[in-house]
Amino acid sequence: MTPYFPRQLRARVKKSIAQTTFLATTTLLLRSIAATAAPVEPDRAGIEFFEKKIRPLFLEHCYKCHSKDAEKVKGGLLLDTRDEMLKGGDTGPAIIAGDPEKSLLIKAVRYTDEDLQMPPRKSGGKLSEEQIADLEAWVKMGAPDPRTSEATVQKGPPLSDPEKVRHHWAFKPIRHPAPPAVNNKRWVKNPIDAFVLAKLESKGMLPSRQADKRTLIRRATFDLTGLPPTPQEVEDFLADNSPEAFTRVVDRLLGSPRYGERWGRHWLDVARYADTKGYVFEEERRYAYAYTYRDYVIRAFNEDLPFSRFVIEQLAADQLDLGDDKRPLAAMGFLTLGRRFLNNQPDIIDDRIDVVSRGLMGLTVTCARCHDHKYDPIPTQDYYSLYGVFASCNEPADKPLLGTASLPKAYNEYVIERKKREDELKDFRAAKEHEALSQLRQRTGDYLLAAFEAQRLNDNSKAEALARERKLDPGVVHRWVSRLDEWRKEHHPLFAPWFAFAGLPEKDFAERAKELAPKVAANQAADKPVNLLVAEAFAGEPPASMKEVADRYGKLFADADKRWQEHLDEQSKKSEGSDKVEALAALPDPNQEALRQILYADNSPAHPPAGEIHRLFDVPTSQKLRALQRKLEELDATHPGAPPKAMVLEDNSSPYNPHVFVRGNPNNPGPEVPREFLAVVAGANRKPFRKGSGRLELAQAIASRDNALTARVIVNRVWLHHFGAGLVRTPSDFGLRSDPPTHPELLDYLASYFIDEGWSLKKLHRLILLSNTYQQNNDGETRYAQIDPDNRLLWKMNRRRLDFEELRDSLLAISGKLDLTEGGHAVDIVGEASSARRAVYGFVERQNLPNLFRTFDFASPDTTSPQRFSTTVPQQALFLMNSPFVIQQAKNLAARAELKSCSRPEDRIRRLYEVAYQREPDRDELRLALRFVAAPPREPDETPDTPVWQYGYGEFDEAAKRVKEFHPLPHFTGSAWQGGEKLPDGQIGWVLLNATGGHPGNDPQHAAIRRWTAPRAGKLAINGTLRQENEAGDGVRGRIVSSRVGVVGEWTVHHAKELTAVEPVEVKPGDTIDFVVDCRSGPDSDSYSWAPTIKLTAPYPDGHAALTKTWDAKEDFSGPKEIPKPLDAWEKFAQVLLLSNELMFVD
């Protein structure tokens, strides 16, 4: 609901009420962003994305045909430089920067056009969904690429020559410079001011005057706690005229629990914190214990844990002597809470290397994954040295406890339910493992033959293809190859005949076998005896091929296995009713026992390690196992009685000796490298890590006072969060391409002070906040803007807008509804029944980050983020104007007891200003506010608007190609719309719609229909994926049906998925778009997922710009909507105050 404002208020341009002209302002803002952006230089983040994601992809999949080094360039297309991609080949430009939908490269990799598919099927086929998404994201961000032309393509060694490295500021040891002499000594409160003032005076400039006391307490309170000061806190500070007044404010704020919540959130950006794993197919997507890392970080900041110790605990807390307090183990979530990349281990390790190197030291080490770093002194060998550290670790299934559950009764219920689910999973897995191993043993002959042929192929990829073609496990084939190679080295009673037959030439095998078989059967070599059963197998008709040899061996092994199972059954029967069970150690016949040992020994190729048996399962078994595991993890993540646990790493029993992966390909190992620290930091005398994986040694090297990077990086980030920009403007890149520090001596002074003061962040905050540099006003001399437009010299304080968490928490605090409960499981802060707890405790969904988070520049949890980028977009204004959350806070603010108790309107207005802005209104503001609250209310709309989304069922008319009838579903469960309380409903059947998909009804008359109604005219781009995963049944049919033009898309899926992209679709106000799903021939196993997005582009009447708005079926899903009660005058006025710039900006 948008409030009504009198013209006088909209016209006024003064202080807080003057900022409420947001309707007109928003319209202007919406129009201003429609112009096409001019080309810009690619930023470092874009270049990093290219180097990390796109260049390796081109190297592996594209350069064979589309590079100057290709034997024959296909289609005239070269991908060596950005210019060549923009130029394109025979069919036109390969990419249209910023527009994936118009880029031929994207069209080719999507495989949506039969005539344009790259890479071709014969060259490996379609890229993975993640690789395609990376290419789409890269093109969308403008296709950043450092190879702008052939001249810029790097030749020879990296730019980081030894001299340049030696003189680079970031790699030099930290000095402790003395504060410089200045003219205006009275302005210098501490050494920070001396360094800043010296620079200003050298340019003939002066610092700004000190900010007023209200501004100072507001600035400090937001900076240290992320919340506004209370009216009482402001009043107390204004009344304190002592020289130590502001010092007391800073000390109070640093001692507040709110400090850890604020600065912990800054660190969670660096740690790419999320409560989910990203896309994981059928696994449980939630991390059950992510919250324990978040709580650890907040506690560490509140307790002022030395930053060096903070670093070490996050990398290697499991290797420290922690005594009885095991809570620091939670610190290792820093490593384990990243994306899961469908459990691709090289990508998981790459993510960990990135968060450690960029997050802690400001080095882009992962750019050396496929080749030596193009700019910094980081060879590929150093990347894989760190790779070896993390590849030598694992995440234990049984995670260590951090304490006891806070709810004893709930804990007991949790233990009982978990035992039940564990047993269900264990019993099912044991039964399926027994079944799979039994089938594996029965096919021993087939594996022997495949191993023989694989050895002849001498090509791993062809051997793998051969195994898959015969429905054999490639890993087991490889194990047979390895064991046969070992057994071949000396006489083997079982396999000596096999090796003899395998050595016969293929072309005259049958003839030569006639001579060999009788010798094997005779078994007369006393010094090289053959197993009697093997010898007997080759008596009589000799084998005509190696397949026959394999079949005979297969029968021998099958007979031995059968005899073993019979013995086990006999033993089981004998032991029934008896307490004594006699262990059966071996088969009585030694020849059969020798065969059995080949199948059952610990190193048997027919007995894979426990961690590999799952590869033998068929698809339904794997799906069932994932479902049972998901039930277990879901319980850990959601049950109130689940005790806290730490998401740790632990070292493997034997460290991994890393090899360089040539071009980043794990299947193409190169030279071996030691596990050791980076040469550019460790120096020429570095030594390989010796203690296990090397994680603790790595942590100690990073946290060492001799490491010039770590302290500089963290003090620069602290400075950034206080001033809006760092002394180094590239906070996670201190390499050769980084911006040099604006004040290098100050940076070193702060770093050395930080280390000398015990790596104390609170002491560093105190030093900064008590400086005159921090306490400056934010206006300053206007002429200085011509000399230093970016304020690099710090001649004034930078103006700063509230970030997402500060804004949300401030609205709750001002309204009196902020819940200050600390710690525990993450809560929903964006849904209809959202929590009023601080945003730091909000649930962060990595794969589907809520639109609200993105709109307000929340840090991407996909990768480490040193700072957030502040944008101003129309969606922010639209949210603030129309959000039910903001409107509710306006109501809550107006209803605060201290406001309701005011008998006079003037007093109530004054109190509103004090609560919202921590000041009183001036005379004009008071006059306008009185006029506003006294204005007669606007007549409410006669009828409520039609909801954009509706949920129902109906029938599709095959002849008319339209939806014949639409009936709203009558019952909402809290998470789904359906026919009644139970499924199937007696009248409507199985029809169900939820946030992500649903289930169609029993017949075509009861198709599930998710309806979207156009609020205005425009053109639509519709995207989504229709997925039906069950093998049972015959799948579902999905249609997109426009009330204006009929069917615009139709798909049928069965145990598969289909992209459902349609554009453009023209709509007029009131038109409907129906997403119709029917059951085809019957409703068996027809659950599906389909949560489309709709992007509407609507021109303004003047034709100069266009409004775009996106609806997301999953994000927008909701239950019944109540017709909102119109705001009264005081609630509208409270909303005015909450939407003003004075509230949105720190000062």
N, C-alpha and C positions, 0 to 999 in steps of 0.2 A: 504494500500500500504506500503510495507516494503522498506525503503531506502537502497541504495547501499553504502557500505563503502570500501575504499581502505584497502589493507592488512596492511599498515603501521598504520592506525588509529586503526584497530582491535587489532593489536599486542601491542599497547602502553599501559603500565600500569602506568599512571601518571595523577593525578588530574582529571579534568573534562573530557577531551577527552578520557583519559584512561578508563573511565567508559562506553564508548559507545560500548564495545564489547558484546552487549546484545544478539546478535544472538547465538554466541557460549555459552555464559553464560546461556541463557535461555535453550538451549538444555541440558546442564549439569544439570541445575536445574530441568528440567522436568524428567530427568532420576533418579535424586536423591530421589524423593519423592515416587517412585513406590514400594519400599520395604514395606512389611507388618510391621506395628508398633508392637513393643514389648509391652507386657502387662504393664500397668501403674496403679498407685494408682488412684482411682476415685477422681476427684477434688470436691471442695465444691459445685460448681454450679451443678454438676451432682448429688451429694447427695441430694441437695435441690430439684432438679427436681424429684428424686425418692420419697422423703418424701411428696412432695406436690401433685404429680400427680399419681404415680404408686402404692405406698403402699395403699392409700385409695381405689384405684380401685381393688387391690387384696383382701382387706378386704371385700369389698361389693360384689364382684362377683365371687371370686375364692376360698377363704379359706374354704368354706363349704365342698368342695370336695378334695382340694389339700393342706391340712395343717395337721400337726401332731395332731391338735385338732379336725379334722374331724372324724365323726362317722365311716366312711369308706373311705379310700383314693382311689380315682378313677385313674385307669391306672398307678398306681405306681409313680405318679408325685407329688412331694412336691414343694411348692413355698415359704417355710419359709426362705430359705437362697439363696444366689447367687450360692453357690456351688451345692446345690440341683437342681437348675434350669439348670445349666450347665451339670450336670449329666443326668437329665431328667428322663423319666419314661419308660414304656414298648416300646414306639415307638422311643426312642432316646432323645437326648438333646432338652430341650424346647427352648433354645435360643443359637444362635451363636453370641457372642458379636461382635458388629460392623457390622453385616450383617442381616438386617431384612428379606431379601428375602430368606435366607436359614434357618430361625428360625421357628420351628414348631408352637411356640406360636403365631407368627404373622399370619401364614397361618390359624390357627384355628380361630382367632378372625375376620379375613377378610371374613369368610364364603365362600371362593372360592372353597372349596372341600366339597362335600356332606357328606363324611365320617369323616370329621374332622371339627367340628364346636363348638366353645366354646365362651361364656357360652352356654349350650344347650338351645334349644327353650323353653323347659319346665321350665327352671330356669331363665327366663327373656329374653332370646334371645340375638341377636347380640348387641354388644356395640355400642355406638354412634360413628359417624365418628371422632369426636374430641378425644374420648377416644382411638380409634384405632390409630389415628395419634400420640397421646402421647406415646403409647407403641412402635410404629415404631421409633419415635425420640429417645426414651430411649435406645432401642437396638442398634440403629445406633451410639449413643455416647459411646457405649461400655458397656451398661447395668450397670451403676454405682449403687452400693448397699452397704450400710454399713454392712449388715448382711452377711459377707463373709463366715462364717461358723456358726454352731450351737453354738459354744462357744462364738461368738460375739453377739448373739441375746440378746438384753437387757432383764434382769429379774429385777423385782422390780421397785423401784422409779428411776427417771432420775439421770444422773450423777451429776446433779447440786445440790449437798448437801449444806446445809447452810454455812458451813465453807468455802467451795470452792468458793461459790458465794461472801461471805463477803470479801475474799482476792483477788478476780479477779480485775485486774487493771482497766478495763473499767467501773466497777460499783462503784469505789471509787470516792469521791468528787475530783473535779479539784483543784490542788494546784497551787501556784504561786512560783515555785522554783527560787532561786537566781542563776544567771549564775555561773558556776564553775570556779575556778582559773585554769589558764593554764600557761605553760612556755613561749610559743611564743605569748606574749601579742600584739605584733605589727600586727599579722595576724587578730586579732579580730576587725571587723568593727562594729558588733552589737551582742547582746546576742546569736543569732543563732550560730555564729561562735564559741563562747565559749563552747557551748554544744557539737558541732561536734568535735572541736579540742581536747577537754578533752578525748573523746573516742579514737581518733586516737593516742594521746600521750600515753594513757594507753596500747596501743598495739605496741608502738614503731614506729608508722607510721607518715608520714607527708602529709599534703594536697598537691594537685597539684598546679602548678603555675597558675597565673591568665590568662584567655583567652585573645587573642588579641582583639582590639577594634572592628574590623569588625565582629568577631565571637559574641561578646557581643551584639552588636546592632541587629544582625540577630537573635540571640537567644531570646532576649527580645521582639523584634517585632513580631516574630512568636508566642511566648508564650502568649502575651497579645492581639494580634489582629488576629492571624491566617493568616497573610499576610507577604510577604517579605518586607524589607525596600526598599525605592526607592534609586536610585544612589545618589540623592541629599541629602537625609537624612544621608546616610553613609558618604558622603563627609563632611557634616557639623559637624558630630560627630568626625570624624578623625581630623578635623581642630580645634576642641575645646579642648584645653589642660588644662582647669581648673579642679580642683578636683570635681566640681559639674557637670561635663559634663554628666556622666551616669545618675545621679539623674534627670537631665533635660529631658533626653530621656525617663526615666521611667514615669515621671509625664506627659509628652506629650502623651505617649501611653495610660496611664490610663484615660486621658481626651478625647481620640478619640472615636467617635461613633462605630468604629470597635471593640473596647474592648467588648462592650456589645454583639455584634454579635458572637464573639469568645467564651466568657465565658457563654453566654446564651446557646450556643450549648452544652457545657459541661453539663449544668443543664438539658437541654432537654433530654439527655441520661438518667439521673436519673429519669425524669418524664415520661419515656417511650412514648415520644411525637410521634404522627402520625397524618396525616390528614384524615385517614379513620378508620373504626371501626373494621376491621377484617371481618371474614365471617359472614354475616347477612342475608343470604338467599335472599329474595326479597326486603329487605329494601334498601333505599339509603345508600350506603356504606361510603359516604363522611361525615365528620363533617363539617357543614357549617361555623363554627366560630372557628375552631382550631387555625387559624392564630392569633386570638386576644390573646390567651394565649402565643403563641410564641413571639408576639410583647411586651406583658407585661413583660416577662422574660428579654428580651433584654433591655427594658427601665429600669427595676429594677436594672440590673447590671450597666448600664451606670450612673444612678443617685445614685449609691452606697446606695440603700435602705438598712437599717440595716437588717442583715440576720434574726434576730428574728422577725421583722415585716414581712419580706418576707415569712417566714414560716406561720405566723398567717394568712396572707392574702390568702395564697394558700389553707388553710383549712377552713377558716371562714370569708372571706371578707364580706359576706352578713350580718354578725352580728356586723360589725364595723360601727362607725359613720364616713362616708366617705365625708360628705359635698356635694358640687356640683360636685366634680370630681369622677365619678363612674368607672373610668378605672380600679381600683384595683379589681373590681368584676371579671375581666377576669382571675385573678390569680387562680380561682377555677377550671380552666381546669386541674390543677395538679391532681385533683380527678376524673374528668369526662371524660378525654381523653383516658382512657385505652381501652382495648379490650372489646367487647360487648358480647362475649360468647353466641350468639344467644339469648340475653336478659335473660340469666339465672342469676337471682339476687344474689344467694349465691356466684356464681363465680365472678360476678362483684364486690361485696363487698369484697371478698377475695383479689382481685387485688388491691382494694383501701387500704386495711389493709397492704398489702405488700409494696406498694409504700410509704406509710407513715412510716412504721416501719423500713424497710431496707433503704429506700431512705433518711430518716431524722435521724434515730437513729442507724442504723447498727445492727438491731436485726431481726432475721428470725422468726417473730411471726407466720407467716402462717404455719410453721411446726407444730403448735399446733391445727390445724383445726380438726383433727380426733382423736388426742390423746395428752396427755401432751408432750411437747417438749422433745425429747430424750436426749438432751444435755444441754439445757439452762433452767433457772428458769422461764419458761413460761408455766403455766398450761393451759389446754383447757379452763377453766373458763375465763382466761384473754383474750384469743382470742375472745370469744363470748361477753365479755364486750365491746370490740371495735366493734365487729359485730353489737351490738345493737346501737352504735352511728350512723353508716352509714345506718343501716336499718331504722332509724328514720328520714331519709331524702329522698327527691325526686328531680327530675330534672323537673322544670316547663316547660310546653310546650311553654309558652310565655316568651322568654328569655329577660332579661333587656338590654336596649340600652346602648351603651358605648359612643355614640356621633352621629353625623349626617353623612350622606353619603358624600363622597368627590366630587361626580359628581351630581349636582342637577338635570340636565336633565335626566340622567340615573336613578336617584332615583325615579322621577315621573313615568317613564316607569315601573320600578320595582314594585311600589305600585299598579299600575293598573293591571299588570299581576298577582301579588300575590293575589289581591282581587278576580280576576277571578278564580284562581286555588283553593283558599280557599273556595269559594262558591261552586265550583264543588265538592270538597271533602265533605263539610258540607251537601250539599243537598243529595248526594249519601248516606252518613252515616245515615242521619236522616231517609231517606226512608227505608234503610235496617234495622235500629234499630226498626222502627215501625213494619216492617214486621216480624222480629224475635220475638219481644215481643208479637205480636198478635198470632204467632204460639205457643209460649210458654204458653200463657194463654189457648189456645185451648187444650193443652195436660195436663192440671192441674190434671185430673184423673190419667193419667199415672204416673205423678210425685208423687202423693199421694201414689199410690201402691208401687212404687219403694222406697219411704221413709219408708213405713211400712216394706218392706222386708229387707231394709238396716239395720233397727234397730234390726231385728231378727238375721242378720248375725253377727253383732258386730265386723266387720272386714273391715277397711277402703279400703284396696286394693280389696277385693271381692265386696264391695259395688260399687266401681268405675268401676270394670269390668262389673257388672250387668247393671249399667247405660249406659255404652258405647254399650253393647250388644243390648239395647233397643233404641239406638240412642237418649239418653237423656243426658243432660249436668250434669256431676258429681257434679259440684259446686252448681247447682240449687237443685239437690237431697239433698246435704248436708245442704243447707239452709232450705229446707222443714223439714228435720230431726230436726234441731235446733229449728225452730219455733214451731213445734209440741210438742217438749219437754217442751218448755216454756208454751204453751197453756194448756198442760196437768195438770199443777200445781194447777189450780182452774177451776171451772166450766166455760165452754166456750159454748155459745149458738149455735155456728155453729159446733164445733167439738166434743162436748160431745158424740153424737151418734157414731162418728168415733172411739173414744177411747173405747167406750163400745163394739163395734163390734170387734175392734182389740184385745180386751182382751179375746175373745172366743177361746177355744182350736181348733186347726186346724182340728183334726180328726173328731169332731162332730159339726163342725161349722154350717152346714145347720140346724141340729136339734135345736141347741141352738138359732140360729137366728130366728126361728119361734116364740120363746117366746119373744125375745128382740124387734123385728121389730114392733109389735103392740103397745108396750109400748112407743117406740119412736114416732110412729104416733099419739098416743093419746095425748102426750105432756101435762100431767096432773100435773106435779110437779111444783107448783106455785113458789117455791123458786129456782128452777133450770129450767127455761123455755128454750125451744129449738126453734131456728129460724123456723118460720112457713113453709117456703119452704123446709127446710131440713126435718121437720117432715112429710110433705106431700109426700116427695120422698120415704118414707119407708112404706106408706100405701099400702095395697094390697099384692101382692106376695113378701114374704121375700127374701132377698139375699141369694144365696147358697155359696158365697165365698167372701173374701175380695176384689177380683177383681170386683165383681158386686157392692159392696159398693163404691169402687173407681169410677166406671163408673157413678153411680148415682150422686155422688158429682161432677164429671167432667161435667155432663150435667147441673147441677145447675149453676156452674161457667160459663159455655159457654153461657147459657141463659142470665145470668146477664151481661156478657160482650157484648153480642149482643144488649141487651136493651140499654146499655150505648153508644155504637156506633151509634145506631139509634137516641138517644137524641142529640148526638154531630152533626149528619148530619142535624137534624131538626134546631138546633141552627144556623148552618152555613148558611142554606137557609134563615132563618129569617133575618140574619144580612147582607145579600147581598144588596148593595145599601144604607146601613145605616151606620152612623158613630158610633152608639151605639151598643155595643155588650153586651148582658146580660150574665154574667158568670153563668155557670151551675155547681153548687157546689156539687150536689148529685142527685141520682135517687129519684123519688117521693116515691116509695115503700121502706120503711125502711128495709124490709127483703132482698130485692134485693140489696139495698145499702150496707148492711152488707156483702153480698157476694162480691160485687164489691170492697169494701175496702180491702178484703183479696188479691185481684189481683193488686190493684193500690197504696196501702199505701206505704210510703217511706221504711218501713221495711218489705215489702211483699216479701216472698220467690219467687214470680212470677215476681218480678221487681228488677233484680240485679242492683247493683251500676253501674253508667255510665262506669266506668273503666273495668267492667267485661262483658258487653253486647257483646263485640267482640267475646267472646268464643262461642256464639250461631250461628255465621255466618258459612255458608258452604264454601267450598274451593274456588269456583269462586268469591264469595263476598269478602273473605279475600284477594285474589290476586288482585282484582280490587282496594280495599282500600289501599293496600300497594303500588300499582302503582300510585294512586293519591297522596298519602303521599310522595312518592319518587319524583314526579314531583314538589311538593312544596319545599322539601328539596334541590332538585337539583337547583332550582331557587335561593335559599338562598346561596348555595355554589358557584354558578358560575356567577350570574348577577353582572355586575360592579356597579350597583346602590344599591346593598344590603347594608344597614348600618351595622356597626359592633355591635355584641351582645356578651354577656358573657355566657359561658356555666357553669352556677352556679348550686349549690345545695341549697335547702332551707329545713328548718325543717318541718316535718309533724305537723299537729295540735295537735296530741297526740303522744308522744314518744313510740317507740316499746320497750317492756320489753323482753330482749333476754333470750333464753334458750340455754343450751348446746345442740348441735345436736350430738346425740350418733353416734360415728364413722363418723362424718361429714355429716350424712344423715338428710336433713331438714324434712323428713317425720317421723323422730324418735326423737322428742324433749325430752330432759332430764330436769335436774333441772334449775330453773330460776336463772339468775345472774344479778347483777346491771351493769349499764353502768358506767365504771370507768377506770382509768389509770392503766398501768401495775404495778404490785406490786414490781417488781425488781427495778423500777425507783422511784415510789412514796413512797415506804417504808411502814412500818406497819400502819401508821396513815392515809392512803389514805381514801378519802371519795367519795361516788358515785357522778356522775355529776348531777347537779340539773337544769341547764338552758337548756330547750328544749332537743335537741338530745345529747348535751354535746360536740358538735364539737368545740365550742370556748374554752371551758375549756380544751379540749384535746390539741388544738393548743397552748394554753398558757402554759400547762404543758411541752410540747415538747420544746418550745422556752424559757423556764425558765433558768436562769443562774444556778439554783440548779440542773438542769438535766445534769448529768455528760457526757451524750452521745452526745448530739446534736452538741455542739461546737467542741468536739474532732473529730467527724465524718467529719464535713465540713472542718476544717483546715487540716485534713489528706488528704482529696480529693484535696484541693488546692495544697498541697505539692506534691501529686502524679502527677498532671498535669504539675508542673514545673520541677520535677526531674525524671519523668518516673516511679517512684515507691513510694508508700506511706511509712510513718514511720510505719504504720500498713499495712502489705501486703494484708490484707483481708478487703478492704475498705467498704464493706457492711455487714460484719459479725464481730461485736465486742463482740460476745458471748464467751462462755468458750472454744470453739474450735479455736478461732481466733489466728493468730500469735501475740505474744506480740510485742509491739513497739520496734523498733531498738533503739530509743532514747526516753524513757518514760518521762524523765524530760523535754526534748525539746517539746514533744507533749503537755504536760501540760502548759508549758510556752506559747506556741503559742495559746492554747485555752483560757488561762486566759487573755493574751494580746488582743486577738480578742474580748472577751466580754468587757473588760475594755475600749477598744477603740470604743465602741458603735456598736459592731458586724459589723464592717466595713471591707468588703472584699478588698477594694482598699488599705487600710492601711496595711492589711496583705500581699498583693502582694508586696507593697513597701518595707516592712521589709525584705521579702524573697529575692527580686531581688537585694537589696542593700547590701546583705551579701556577704562576700568572698566565702562562701560555694557555693552559686549560680554562682559566677563568675569564678569558677575554669575551667581549661582546661579539655578536655575529654580524655587525654592520661594517665598521671600519671606514677608512677613507675610500671614497668611490674611485678616486684617481688611481689607487693601487691596483684596481681590477685591470687596468690597461697594462701595468707592468707585470703582474702575476695573476692572470685570470683564474688559474686553478688553485690559488692559495697554497702553493707548494712551500712558500716561505713562512706560512703560518702567521700572517699579519692580522688575522681575525679567527674567530671560531667558525667552523663550518656549520651550516644549518643542516639539521638531520630530521628526517621524517620517521615516525614510528614504524617498526617492522611488524610483520604479521602477528607474532606473539604479543608484542607490546600493545598493539592496537586492541586485540581481542581481550587480553587480560585487563587493560585499562577500562574498557567499556564495562566489564563485569565489576571491577573495583569501584568505579564511579557509581554504578547502579546499586552497589551494596550487596551483590550476589556472588562475589568471588569466593570460591571454596579453596582454602589454603591447606587442604589435606596433602601430606607429603608421601611420595613413594608409592610403590605397588604397581599392579597391572595397569597397562595403558587403558585409557578411556576414550570413548567416542566424543569428539568435540565439534563435529560438523552435522550430525544427524538431527532429526526432529526432537529427539529426547537427549540432546547433547549434554555432556557434563559441564558444570561450572568450575571445574578445577583448572589450574594453570595450563596453558597450552603446551608446556614442556612435557606434560604427562599425557598428551593426546596420542591416539593411535596413528602411527605413520605407515600407510600402505604403500609399499615401494612400487609395485607394478601399476597400480591405479591410484596414484596420488590424487586426492580430491581436487577438483577444479578450484576450490576456494584457496587451497594452499598455493597452487600455481599462480593464481591471479595476484596474490600478494607476495610473490617473489620468494616463496619458501625454497630453501636449498634443496637441490635434487639429491635424494638419498642413493642414487646410483653410483656416485663417485665422490671423493673427498672434495669439500667446498670450503675454501679459506675465507670467502666473503660472499655476501649476497648482493645482487645487482638491483638497485632501486629503479623501478619503472613506474610510469603513470599511464594507465590504460583505461579505456572506458569501462571495462568490466569492474574495475575497483569502485568507480562512482556508482555504477548500477547496483552493485552488491550493497553498498552502504545505504543507498536510497530505499532499496526494496527488500533487504534481508529481514526475514522474520526475527532473526537473532537480534539485530540492531533495534528493531522496533520494540521487541520485548524489553531490551535494556532501557530504552526510553521510558517505557511504562514503569519499569522497576525504579528508575531514577525519580520519576515524578511521585512515586508512591512511598519514597523513603520517609520514615517516621519523623525525622527532624524537619522535613519539608512540609509534611501534612500538618504539623503542629503550628506552623506559622499562620497567624490570623490575618495578617495584612499581605496583599499581593507583593508589595515592595520588598518585604522581608523574605518572602518565599523566593523571589527572583534573586535577591542577593545570596541566599543560601545555595541556590542552584549554581550560581557562578562560582562560589567558593568550593563546592564539591567537584565541579567539572574542571575549573581552571585554576583553583587555588588563589583566587583574587575576587574582589568585588567589582560589579559593573560600574562603568563611569556614568555620568548623568545622561548622556545621549542614549547609551545602551539600555539604561533603566527605562527611559521614556518610551523607546521603541518596543521594548519587551512588554511593558504595561499595555500598550496599544494592541500588541499581537495577541495576548491572552484574553483581552476583552473583546476581540473581534467576533462577530456572530459566526457560528459553525457553518461550513459549506454543506449543502444538501448531499447526502450519500447517494451513490449510484443506486438506481432502481433494482438492478439485477446483478448478481455476481458474475464475473467473467467465467467462460467455459474453461475448465482446467486443460492445460496443454496435453497432459497424458491421461488416458483413460484405459481401464483394464477390463476386458470382457471376452465374450465368445460369440460365435455366429457362423454363418454359412457363406461360402464363396460361390457366386453364380458363375458356372463355367461358360454359359452362353454369353452373358452380358460382360464378363470379365470385371465384375465389381463385387464388393461385399454386399450380399443380399440383405442381411440384417445384423445389427450389433446389439448385444444385450450386456449391460454392465454386470460383472461378477459381484455377487451380493455380500460376500463375507471376507473380512481381512483378518488374518491370524496374528498380525504383528510383523510378519516377514513375507507373506504371500497373499494374493487374492485367489479365492476359490469359491466353489458352490455352497459350501457349508462348513461346519466345524470339522467334519471327518471326510477323508478321501477313501474311496470315491463317493461323491455326493449322490444321494438317491435320485435326484432329478437331472443334474447336469453332468455327473460322471467325473472323469479324471481331470477336467480342465483346471489348470493352475498357472498363475503368472507370478514370478518373483523378480527380484532385481536383475538377475543375470539370465533368465530364460523362463522355462516352465514346462508344461506337459499339455498336449492337446487332449480333446475329449475322445469319446468312444467312436465317433462317426463324423462324417463331413459336416453335419449340421452343428457340431460342437467344436469347431476349430478355435484354438486360442488366438485372441486378437489383442495386440498392444496398439492402441490408437493414439496418434499425435494430431493435434489440431493447430493449423497455421494461425498465428496471432496477427499476421500482416502479410502483404503480398511480397513475393521475392522468388529467388531460385534456391533450390536445395541441393546440397551434396550429402548423400547418405552413405555411411560406412558401417561395417560390422562384420562379424564372423558367425555363421550359423554352424553349430557343432552338435553332432549326436554321436555319443561314444560307445553305446552298447552294441555288441555283436548280435544279440538276440533281436527278434522282430525284423521289420523291413524298413526301418528308418522313418523320417518325417519329410514333409514337403513344406517349404517356406515361400511365401510370396510377399512382395511389397506392392500394395494396391493404393493407387491415388483415386480419390473420389472424383477428380477432374478428368483423368486420362485413362484410368484402369490400371492393369498390371504393368509395372515398370521393371519388375525383376522376379525371377522364379528359380528355385534351387531345390534339389532333392539330396539329402544326405543320409547315409547309413554307415555307422562306425567310421565317420569321416567328418571333415569340416570344409566349408566353402566361404570364400570372401564374398560379401554381399554389398559391393560398392556400386552405387547408381548416381549419376549426375548428368546434366542438370535436370531437376524436376521443378516445373513452375507451379506455384501455388498462389491462390488469392485468400484473403481473410476468411476463415471458417472452413477452408478445405481440410480434408482429413487424409492422413497417410496411415494405412493399416499394415501392421506386420502380422501376417496371418500364417499360422502353422497348423496343419492337419495331420492326422495319423495315418494317411494312406489306407491300407487295408485293415488295420487294427491297432489298438492302443498299447500293444505289448512293448515294454522297454522303450518308450518314446520320450523319455526326459531329454530335453535339449537345452542348449544355452544360446542365447541371441540377445545381446544388449546393444542395439545400434546407437550410433550418434548421428545427429542431424545438424548440419550447418546451414543457416539461412543467410543469404546475402540479399539485402534490400536497399535499393537506391533511395536517397533523399529526393524530395520533389525538385530541388534545383539541379539535380543531376551531377553535382560536383564531387560527391563522395558516396560512400556506401556503408551501411551499418551491417555488421556481421554478428551473429549470435549463434551459440552452439548449445544443443540439448543433448544430454547423455542419459540414455535409458537407465543405466545402472545407478548413476549418481542422483538422478531425479526421482527414482522410484520412491513411492510413499504410500501411506494409508489414506483413509478418508480425510479430506481437507475441511477444516471448519471455516465458515465464513467469518473473516476477521471483523472484530468490532472496531468501528472508526475510533481514531485517537481523539481524545478531548483536547482542549486548548493547551493545558499544561503538559500533556504528553507530547503534543506536537512541538511545543517550545523546548522540551527536554531533548527531542530528536534533533532540533535545530542545533542545539549546543553540542551534541555528540557528533555532528557531521561537519563541524567547523575546522578550518585549518589550524586554529589555535590548539585544538585538541590533537590533531593529527601530527603536529610537529613538536619536537622536544622543546625548542625555543625559537 
